[in-house]
Amino acid sequence: MALQAGLKRNSVGLPGAIIMSAAIMGPAVSTFFNPQFSTPFSGPATPFVYFVCLIAILITASGIMEMSAVTPSAGSFYTYVAQGLGPHAGFITGGLMFMAYALLPPIEIALIGSYLQQTLQQEFGINIPWILISLVPWALVTFLALEGVQASLRTAIVLFLVEVAVVMVMALIVVAAGGAHGLTVRPMLPSASPHGAQGLMVGAVFAALSFVGFEGATTLGDEVRNPHRNVPLAVALSTIVVGVIYTFCVWAEVVGLGNDKINALTGASTPWNDLAHMYAPWMTPLIILASVSSMFAVSVNSNTGIVRILYTMGRERLLPDFLAYINPKRNTPSNAVLFQSAFSLILVFGVGAVSGGLSDPSGGSNVYGFLGFLLTLAILIVYVLADLAAIVYFMRRGSRKFVRHVLLPVTGALLMTGLFVAQLIENTTAPYTWMPWIILAWLVALGAGTFWLAVNRPEILGKAGAVLGSEDPAKLGG
């Protein structure tokens, strides 16, 4: 199959790259919906968990930023690991990234449906099955992806600014009112966890889910201007800004609701709707708007990321090369877009049907909770592999920057490994107890796939990660 021209060069600036990462993290959706998956475990200490995750992610990101500065590519971690640890590890990383990134659009699409079904019932007495609502953002995400990265990023910029403004205003209103029982720093202490260290460890996975996507800018390596500088800078700035927003807003949520209400939250709760009702009823429509816009922005940007990973692996023939087809009119990987769109729809229907039903909002929220936990575990392993790849890559080239190229990546890899292992030891709640074993089974399957390629298509496997951003810019559409 003849491949078309590559992705559109120099089409994204630094602000767009920052928005790519920040919008995938989704300040509003992560603040509005992730803490209630943590609070059954970490309780009022959830803000502490978010702050610790911010520090851990920044350390972990160090090796990733170093690799993105020297090997920018739409393949992101897949390329970095292939360059540092070899094509076998690169293929496995690509498979793990597929699980992580490909699950982000469907979980957000399902959550939009679940949240709006509950909200419409509560506010207006209207009951529309979440699955029907979810079809609207699914279709829009597909349309924007076919239109191209600039259309997606323009949409994401507007949605990001709206959601950040709303979540910060609501948090400031809570703080100005003094919270439910006065302002306190206790939620920033580990002692606030009602379940001790075990609760902190399990709650940290959903805090880590909030940071998934900090690396989103790395998938724009073929399209961003001055990628050697702008990609790592975008990763750093987006992580710091969004991490500070998380910590402050989750703290405001805890002091605003009070310990009793925080300890009673479940994954199906809508605590920010409750905060609006308690402190500023006029904010309720804006909270609803910010919630939906944030979820949609995550869907759009994570879809942009996974589509480019599929495109890169198809370009290198590690996946079917039809995924590397570029629409000559819009310079978009249209086959990869349609593949991911179909995959998302199947997951939303399938997991929703078996986990709560297609008409009960718990079906949509369970799609988010279960698959969100699963994808977070997958990306933790990817972060470990990327940091190890950075160490090997730079040591092989005689780097003498011990802190940047050894100490920080080693620390990041250890932190992410510890968080993953803690789930095997500490997590005792089904179906979350199954998730680490699903990841391990997927790793075995990826290992078998790598072995098959090594035996049957060694020339293809040997090129993994080698393409980078090497298309001739003269052949790219303007």
C-alpha positions as CSV (number, residue, x, y, z in Angstrom):
1,M,0.0,0.0,0.0
2,A,1.4,3.4,-1.0
3,L,1.6,5.8,1.9
4,Q,0.7,9.4,1.6
5,A,2.4,12.5,2.8
6,G,3.0,12.8,6.5
7,L,1.5,15.0,9.2
8,K,1.4,18.7,8.7
9,R,4.7,20.3,9.8
10,N,5.0,23.5,11.9
11,S,1.3,23.7,12.3
12,V,1.3,23.9,16.1
13,G,3.0,26.4,18.4
14,L,4.0,26.3,22.0
15,P,0.5,27.4,23.3
16,G,-1.1,24.6,21.3
17,A,1.3,22.1,22.6
18,I,0.6,23.2,26.2
19,I,-3.1,23.0,25.6
20,M,-2.7,19.5,24.2
21,S,-1.2,18.2,27.4
22,A,-3.3,20.3,29.8
23,A,-6.6,19.5,28.1
24,I,-6.0,15.8,28.1
25,M,-5.4,16.0,31.9
26,G,-8.6,17.9,32.0
27,P,-8.5,20.2,35.1
28,A,-12.3,20.4,35.4
29,V,-13.2,16.8,34.7
30,S,-10.3,15.5,36.9
31,T,-11.4,17.8,39.7
32,F,-15.1,17.2,39.3
33,F,-15.0,13.4,38.9
34,N,-11.8,11.8,39.9
35,P,-11.6,12.7,43.6
36,Q,-14.8,10.8,44.5
37,F,-13.1,7.6,43.2
38,S,-10.2,8.3,45.6
39,T,-12.2,9.5,48.6
40,P,-13.6,6.0,49.5
41,F,-9.9,5.1,50.1
42,S,-8.0,8.3,51.1
43,G,-11.0,10.3,52.4
44,P,-10.2,13.9,53.5
45,A,-6.5,13.3,52.7
46,T,-7.2,13.3,49.0
47,P,-5.7,16.8,48.4
48,F,-2.5,15.4,50.0
49,V,-2.6,12.5,47.5
50,Y,-2.9,14.9,44.6
51,F,0.0,17.0,45.8
52,V,2.3,14.0,46.2
53,C,1.2,12.8,42.7
54,L,2.2,16.2,41.3
55,I,5.7,15.9,42.7
56,A,6.0,12.2,41.6
57,I,4.8,13.0,38.1
58,L,7.2,16.0,37.7
59,I,10.1,13.7,38.7
60,T,8.9,11.0,36.3
61,A,8.4,13.5,33.5
62,S,12.1,14.5,33.7
63,G,13.4,11.6,31.6
64,I,10.4,11.9,29.2
65,M,11.2,15.6,28.6
66,E,14.8,14.8,28.0
67,M,13.9,12.2,25.4
68,S,11.3,14.4,23.7
69,A,14.0,17.1,23.3
70,V,16.3,14.8,21.3
71,T,13.9,12.4,19.5
72,P,10.6,14.3,18.9
73,S,8.1,12.1,17.2
74,A,4.4,11.5,16.8
75,G,5.1,8.0,18.3
76,S,5.8,9.6,21.7
77,F,6.8,6.9,24.3
78,Y,6.8,4.2,21.6
79,T,9.6,6.0,19.8
80,Y,11.5,7.0,23.0
81,V,11.6,3.4,24.3
82,A,12.5,1.9,20.9
83,Q,15.4,4.3,20.7
84,G,16.6,3.7,24.3
85,L,15.8,0.0,25.0
86,G,15.4,-1.4,21.5
87,P,12.6,-2.4,19.1
88,H,11.2,-5.2,21.3
89,A,10.6,-2.9,24.2
90,G,9.3,-0.2,21.8
91,F,6.6,-2.6,20.5
92,I,5.5,-3.5,24.0
93,T,5.4,0.2,24.9
94,G,3.2,0.9,21.8
95,G,0.9,-1.8,22.9
96,L,0.6,-0.4,26.5
97,M,0.1,3.1,25.1
98,F,-2.7,1.8,22.9
99,M,-4.4,0.5,26.1
100,A,-3.9,3.7,27.9
101,Y,-4.6,6.3,25.3
102,A,-7.3,4.3,23.4
103,L,-9.3,4.0,26.6
104,L,-9.3,7.7,27.3
105,P,-11.8,8.8,24.7
106,P,-14.4,6.1,25.5
107,I,-14.3,6.7,29.2
108,E,-14.8,10.4,28.8
109,I,-17.6,9.9,26.3
110,A,-19.4,7.5,28.7
111,L,-18.9,9.9,31.6
112,I,-20.5,12.8,29.6
113,G,-23.5,10.6,29.1
114,S,-23.7,9.5,32.7
115,Y,-23.2,12.9,34.2
116,L,-25.7,14.6,31.9
117,Q,-28.3,11.9,32.5
118,Q,-28.0,12.5,36.3
119,T,-27.9,16.2,35.9
120,L,-30.9,16.5,33.6
121,Q,-32.9,14.3,36.1
122,Q,-31.9,16.3,39.1
123,E,-32.3,19.8,37.6
124,F,-35.1,19.3,35.1
125,G,-36.8,15.9,35.8
126,I,-35.8,14.8,32.3
127,N,-34.5,11.2,31.8
128,I,-32.5,10.5,28.7
129,P,-30.4,7.2,28.7
130,W,-26.7,8.0,29.0
131,I,-25.8,5.9,26.0
132,L,-27.9,8.1,23.7
133,I,-26.3,11.3,25.1
134,S,-22.8,9.7,24.6
135,L,-23.4,9.3,20.9
136,V,-23.3,13.0,20.4
137,P,-19.7,13.6,21.7
138,W,-18.6,10.4,20.1
139,A,-19.6,11.8,16.7
140,L,-18.1,15.2,17.3
141,V,-14.8,13.8,18.4
142,T,-14.6,11.7,15.2
143,F,-15.5,14.8,13.1
144,L,-12.9,17.0,14.6
145,A,-10.2,14.3,14.3
146,L,-11.0,14.0,10.6
147,E,-10.8,17.8,10.2
148,G,-7.2,17.9,11.6
149,V,-5.2,18.7,14.6
150,Q,-5.7,22.5,14.3
151,A,-9.5,22.2,14.5
152,S,-9.1,19.9,17.5
153,L,-6.7,22.2,19.3
154,R,-8.7,25.4,18.6
155,T,-11.7,23.6,20.1
156,A,-9.6,22.5,23.1
157,I,-8.2,26.0,23.8
158,V,-11.7,27.5,24.1
159,L,-13.0,24.6,26.3
160,F,-9.9,24.6,28.4
161,L,-10.2,28.3,29.2
162,V,-13.9,27.9,30.1
163,E,-13.3,25.0,32.4
164,V,-10.4,26.5,34.3
165,A,-12.2,29.7,34.9
166,V,-15.3,28.0,36.2
167,V,-13.5,25.5,38.5
168,M,-11.3,28.2,40.0
169,V,-14.2,30.6,40.6
170,M,-16.2,27.9,42.3
171,A,-13.2,26.9,44.5
172,L,-12.5,30.6,45.4
173,I,-16.2,31.0,46.4
174,V,-16.0,28.0,48.7
175,V,-12.8,29.4,50.3
176,A,-14.2,32.9,50.7
177,A,-17.2,31.4,52.5
178,G,-14.9,29.6,54.9
179,G,-15.9,26.1,53.9
180,A,-18.3,23.9,55.8
181,H,-16.5,24.0,59.2
182,G,-13.7,26.6,58.6
183,L,-10.6,26.5,56.6
184,T,-7.9,23.9,57.6
185,V,-4.7,22.5,56.2
186,R,-5.4,19.0,57.7
187,P,-6.5,17.7,54.2
188,M,-2.9,18.3,53.2
189,L,-1.6,15.9,55.8
190,P,-1.4,12.1,55.4
191,S,-2.9,11.6,58.8
192,A,-6.3,12.7,57.4
193,S,-6.6,9.4,55.6
194,P,-9.2,7.2,57.3
195,H,-7.6,4.1,56.0
196,G,-4.0,4.9,56.7
197,A,-1.2,4.2,54.1
198,Q,-3.4,1.6,52.3
199,G,-6.0,4.2,51.6
200,L,-3.4,6.7,50.4
201,M,-1.9,4.1,48.0
202,V,-5.2,3.1,46.4
203,G,-6.5,6.7,46.3
204,A,-3.3,7.7,44.5
205,V,-4.2,5.7,41.4
206,F,-7.2,7.9,40.7
207,A,-5.1,11.0,41.5
208,A,-2.5,9.6,39.0
209,L,-5.4,9.2,36.5
210,S,-5.9,12.9,36.7
211,F,-2.3,13.5,35.4
212,V,-2.5,11.0,32.6
213,G,-2.0,13.0,29.5
214,F,0.7,15.3,30.8
215,E,2.8,13.9,28.0
216,G,0.2,14.6,25.4
217,A,2.4,17.2,23.7
218,T,4.9,14.6,22.9
219,T,2.5,13.1,20.3
220,L,2.8,16.4,18.3
221,G,6.5,15.9,17.7
222,D,6.0,15.8,13.9
223,E,3.7,18.9,13.9
224,V,4.9,21.4,16.5
225,R,7.3,24.2,15.7
226,N,10.8,23.8,17.2
227,P,9.8,20.5,18.8
228,H,13.2,20.0,20.5
229,R,12.4,23.0,22.7
230,N,8.6,23.4,22.7
231,V,7.6,19.8,23.4
232,P,9.5,19.3,26.7
233,L,8.6,22.9,27.7
234,A,5.0,22.2,27.1
235,V,5.1,19.0,29.2
236,A,6.7,20.8,32.1
237,L,4.5,23.9,32.1
238,S,1.2,22.0,31.6
239,T,2.0,19.6,34.5
240,I,2.9,22.3,37.0
241,V,0.0,24.6,36.2
242,V,-2.6,21.8,36.1
243,G,-1.2,20.1,39.2
244,V,-1.4,23.3,41.2
245,I,-5.1,23.7,40.1
246,Y,-5.8,20.1,41.1
247,T,-4.3,20.4,44.6
248,F,-6.0,23.7,45.4
249,C,-9.4,22.8,44.0
250,V,-9.6,19.3,45.6
251,W,-8.6,21.0,48.9
252,A,-11.4,23.5,48.4
253,E,-13.8,20.6,47.7
254,V,-12.8,18.8,51.0
255,V,-13.2,21.9,53.2
256,G,-16.3,22.9,51.3
257,L,-18.2,19.6,51.8
258,G,-16.7,18.6,55.2
259,N,-15.4,15.2,56.3
260,D,-18.7,13.4,56.6
261,K,-19.8,14.2,53.1
262,I,-16.4,13.5,51.7
263,N,-16.3,10.1,53.3
264,A,-19.8,9.3,51.9
265,L,-18.8,10.1,48.2
266,T,-18.9,7.3,45.6
267,G,-17.9,7.2,41.9
268,A,-21.4,8.1,41.0
269,S,-21.5,11.3,43.1
270,T,-21.5,14.8,41.7
271,P,-19.8,16.8,44.5
272,W,-19.2,20.0,42.6
273,N,-22.9,20.2,41.8
274,D,-23.4,19.9,45.5
275,L,-20.9,22.7,46.2
276,A,-22.7,24.9,43.8
277,H,-26.0,24.3,45.5
278,M,-24.5,24.9,48.9
279,Y,-22.5,28.1,48.2
280,A,-23.5,29.6,44.9
281,P,-26.7,28.2,43.2
282,W,-26.1,30.6,40.3
283,M,-22.9,28.7,39.5
284,T,-24.8,25.4,38.8
285,P,-25.3,26.0,35.0
286,L,-21.6,27.0,34.7
287,I,-20.5,23.9,36.6
288,I,-22.5,21.7,34.2
289,L,-21.0,23.6,31.3
290,A,-17.4,23.3,32.6
291,S,-17.9,19.6,33.4
292,V,-19.1,18.7,29.9
293,S,-16.6,21.0,28.1
294,S,-13.7,19.4,30.1
295,M,-14.8,15.9,29.4
296,F,-15.1,16.7,25.8
297,A,-11.7,18.4,25.6
298,V,-10.1,15.3,27.1
299,S,-11.9,13.2,24.5
300,V,-10.7,15.3,21.7
301,N,-7.1,15.6,22.7
302,S,-6.6,12.0,23.9
303,N,-8.1,10.9,20.6
304,T,-5.6,13.1,18.8
305,G,-2.8,11.4,20.7
306,I,-3.8,7.8,20.1
307,V,-4.5,8.4,16.5
308,R,-0.9,9.7,16.0
309,I,0.5,6.7,17.8
310,L,-1.5,4.3,15.6
311,Y,-0.4,6.3,12.6
312,T,3.3,6.0,13.6
313,M,3.1,2.3,14.3
314,G,1.3,1.8,11.0
315,R,4.0,3.9,9.2
316,E,6.6,1.6,10.6
317,R,4.6,-1.5,9.7
318,L,4.3,-2.7,13.3
319,L,0.6,-2.4,12.8
320,P,-1.3,-2.7,9.5
321,D,-0.1,0.0,7.1
322,F,-3.6,1.1,6.3
323,L,-3.4,3.0,9.6
324,A,-0.6,5.2,8.1
325,Y,-2.9,6.5,5.3
326,I,-2.9,10.3,5.2
327,N,-6.0,12.1,3.8
328,P,-4.4,14.2,1.0
329,K,-6.9,17.1,1.5
330,R,-6.6,17.6,5.2
331,N,-3.3,15.9,6.1
332,T,-5.0,13.8,8.7
333,P,-4.5,10.0,9.4
334,S,-8.1,9.3,8.5
335,N,-8.0,5.5,8.7
336,A,-6.5,5.6,12.2
337,V,-9.2,8.1,13.2
338,L,-12.0,5.8,12.0
339,F,-10.4,2.7,13.6
340,Q,-10.2,4.5,17.0
341,S,-13.7,5.8,16.6
342,A,-15.1,2.3,16.1
343,F,-13.0,1.0,19.0
344,S,-14.4,3.7,21.3
345,L,-18.0,3.0,20.4
346,I,-17.6,-0.8,20.9
347,L,-16.1,-0.2,24.4
348,V,-18.7,2.3,25.5
349,F,-21.6,0.0,24.5
350,G,-19.9,-3.2,25.7
351,V,-18.5,-2.2,29.1
352,G,-21.6,0.0,29.8
353,A,-24.0,-2.9,29.1
354,V,-22.3,-5.4,31.5
355,S,-21.3,-2.9,34.3
356,G,-24.6,-1.1,34.9
357,G,-26.7,-1.1,31.8
358,L,-27.2,1.4,28.9
359,S,-30.0,3.3,30.6
360,D,-28.8,3.6,34.2
361,P,-26.2,6.3,34.7
362,S,-24.1,3.9,36.8
363,G,-23.3,2.1,33.5
364,G,-21.5,5.2,32.2
365,S,-19.8,6.0,35.5
366,N,-18.6,2.4,35.7
367,V,-17.1,2.6,32.2
368,Y,-15.1,5.6,33.5
369,G,-14.1,4.1,36.8
370,F,-13.2,0.6,35.7
371,L,-11.4,1.5,32.4
372,G,-9.9,4.6,34.0
373,F,-8.2,2.5,36.6
374,L,-7.0,0.0,34.0
375,L,-5.5,2.6,31.7
376,T,-3.7,4.3,34.6
377,L,-2.0,1.1,35.5
378,A,-1.0,0.6,31.8
379,I,0.5,4.1,31.6
380,L,2.4,3.7,34.8
381,I,4.4,0.9,33.2
382,V,4.9,3.1,30.1
383,Y,6.3,5.9,32.3
384,V,8.7,3.4,33.9
385,L,9.9,2.1,30.5
386,A,10.3,5.7,29.2
387,D,12.5,6.7,32.2
388,L,14.6,3.6,31.8
389,A,15.0,4.3,28.1
390,A,16.2,7.8,28.9
391,I,18.9,6.5,31.2
392,V,20.2,3.9,28.7
393,Y,19.9,6.4,25.7
394,F,22.0,9.1,27.3
395,M,24.5,6.8,29.1
396,R,25.2,5.1,25.8
397,R,26.1,8.5,24.4
398,G,28.4,9.3,27.3
399,S,26.2,11.9,29.0
400,R,27.8,13.4,32.2
401,K,24.5,15.0,33.4
402,F,24.0,12.6,36.3
403,V,21.0,14.4,37.9
404,R,19.0,14.9,34.7
405,H,19.9,11.6,32.9
406,V,20.3,9.2,35.8
407,L,19.1,10.3,39.2
408,L,15.7,11.9,38.3
409,P,14.7,9.1,35.7
410,V,15.7,6.4,38.2
411,T,13.6,8.0,41.0
412,G,10.7,8.5,38.6
413,A,10.8,4.8,37.5
414,L,10.9,3.7,41.2
415,L,8.0,5.9,42.1
416,M,5.8,4.6,39.3
417,T,6.8,1.0,40.0
418,G,6.0,1.4,43.6
419,L,2.6,2.7,42.8
420,F,1.8,-0.2,40.5
421,V,3.1,-2.8,42.9
422,A,1.1,-1.2,45.7
423,Q,-2.1,-2.0,43.8
424,L,-1.2,-5.7,43.8
425,I,-0.6,-5.6,47.6
426,E,-3.1,-3.1,48.9
427,N,-6.1,-3.0,46.7
428,T,-8.8,-5.4,48.0
429,T,-11.9,-4.2,46.1
430,A,-13.2,-6.0,43.1
431,P,-13.3,-5.5,40.2
432,Y,-10.2,-3.2,40.7
433,T,-8.3,-6.2,42.1
434,W,-8.6,-7.8,38.6
435,M,-7.0,-4.8,36.8
436,P,-3.3,-5.4,37.5
437,W,-3.7,-9.0,36.3
438,I,-5.3,-7.8,33.1
439,I,-2.3,-5.6,32.5
440,L,0.1,-8.4,33.2
441,A,-1.9,-10.7,30.8
442,W,-1.7,-7.9,28.2
443,L,2.0,-7.7,28.7
444,V,2.3,-11.5,28.1
445,A,0.3,-11.1,24.9
446,L,2.5,-8.2,23.7
447,G,5.6,-10.3,24.5
448,A,4.2,-13.1,22.4
449,G,3.5,-10.6,19.6
450,T,7.1,-9.3,19.8
451,F,8.5,-12.8,19.6
452,W,6.3,-13.5,16.5
453,L,7.6,-10.4,14.8
454,A,11.2,-11.2,15.7
455,V,10.9,-14.6,14.1
456,N,8.6,-13.8,11.1
457,R,9.3,-10.1,10.4
458,P,12.6,-9.2,11.9
459,E,13.3,-6.5,9.4
460,I,10.1,-4.7,10.4
461,L,10.7,-5.0,14.1
462,G,14.2,-3.8,13.7
463,K,13.0,-0.5,12.3
464,A,10.7,0.3,15.3
465,G,11.1,3.8,16.4
466,A,13.5,4.6,13.7
467,V,11.3,6.7,11.5
468,L,10.9,9.5,14.0
469,G,9.9,12.6,12.2
470,S,11.9,11.9,9.1
471,E,9.4,12.6,6.3
472,D,10.6,15.2,3.8
473,P,9.0,18.5,4.8
474,A,8.7,19.5,1.2
475,K,6.2,16.6,0.7
476,L,3.9,17.8,3.5
477,G,0.7,19.7,2.9
478,G,0.5,23.4,3.9
